[in-house]
Amino acid sequence: MSWHEDKIIPKGHQMSMKNALQVVSMGIFFKLMLPDWILKLTKRLQTIRIAYNELPVQIAHFTDIDRYFLNVIIQYL
């Protein structure tokens, strides 16, 4: 993944993977200490909640792509 594409938000997502990684790493304290309903109260906490929902989906997307290319390569071996 190129970090030069950090401003590109994939279709169907609310933030880029780089942004999601950054928000998750900076907001881990809030996610661990606060219940989900509190994470809906302010804009900053909403961003943390969105990032935690987005990151696993985007990671799964990349692993699906990797599996696809691995299967294509194996077919040609």
Secondary structure, DSSP 8 states (H G I E B T S, - for coil): --GGGTT---TT-SS-HHHHHHHHHHSHHHHHHS-TTGGGSSHHHHHHHHHHHHHHHHHHHHHHHHHHHHHHHHHH-
